[in-house]
Amino acid sequence: MPTLTLKFKDNVIKDYQLEKGRSITIGRRSDNDVVVENLAVSGHHAKIDSVGDGFVLTDLQSKNGCFVNERIVTSHWLTHGDLVNIGKHTLAFEYKPGETQPKGPSGEMDQTMVMDTSKYRDMMSKSDSKMLSPRMQKDQPNGFLTYLSGGDGEVELSKKLTKIGKDSSCDIVVGGLAMGHTAATISKRPKGYYISFVGGMSKLRVNGKVEKESAPLNEFDVIELGSIKMQFFMKE
């Protein structure tokens, strides 16, 4: 399993061993798994989720953002050698020599670069944060999934990253031998919700079309994965 090394400049503060099936949080507050004592770091700044055989970094709507290899990201599939900048600290993500590394998901796993670092920082200094992410404001509607078959009720997509698969740690658990441990994810971004295929033999379909990468979700889209069929909608 990979190691996360917290550094301040050239000084190593602590090593953290990541584990399959376990998520960790990063932030200034003491209840985080990785505590970064710096005023530029939000109380709960980011998290790293175990997804399939790999790990995904997700920004938790922090004030100053997350940078991977000097590019700002909302969600990023971590690979060996990635340097995550949070505040004035660095987190180095590394596998041990000779350790098998996952190939990553099919397509881009939310590795969305908003803009280059200098331009982003310039806009941050000139713009109101409410203008940068209007969909994330409290008065905006949230996304929901309602079961059409394979289950009952509704699922609110309140997290930055909702996981679907057969692993018990997933937010929506779907059984089946062909189902991936984490088969798909739904990410909540400033511009809306996006669904991404992660892995497994079960095909992800949106409105009957097989999706192998990442696709935006529009209201009333129908999602099919294994034994479940769900419809996406928005409400206050």
Order of alpha helices (4+ residues) and beta strands (2+ residues): beta-beta-beta-beta-beta-beta-beta-beta-beta-beta-beta-beta-alpha-alpha-beta-beta-beta-beta-beta-beta-beta-beta-beta-beta-beta
